[in-house]
Amino acid sequence: MKIKRKVCYLSTQCLIYIFTFILFSRYFKHVYLFGWLSHNKCLYLSVGIITLLLTTFKSERLGYVLAFGNLVGLIVGHYLGELIRKINMSKITGMMDEQMKYKLSKN
């Protein structure tokens, strides 16, 4: 019974990572953060493997927290990054030098 539950937990977490990767790398590739995700798929895969190993040897809850935290972190990171970029873009004035304009528009 315990092995069956572990397999269920592991398959659910695998599906979360696969769904997140396919959704963001295929359909939202034009967005910077999600394009970065599709470009660095080995890193993302290693995070998923670490999560699955933690689920296997430690706790199921920890694995779910990491899987859902990854999904939520990607979404919140995108929108928070866009908000910070808009705030910095609003600080640009015509009197600034080109270096400061570039810094505010790119960071």
Secondary structure, DSSP 8 states (H G I E B T S, - for coil): -HHHHHHHHHHHHHHHHHHHHHIIIIISTTSHHHHHHHHTHHHHHHHHHHHHHHHHHT-HHHHHHHHHHHHHHHHHHHHHHHHHHHHHHHT--TTS-HHHHHHHHH-
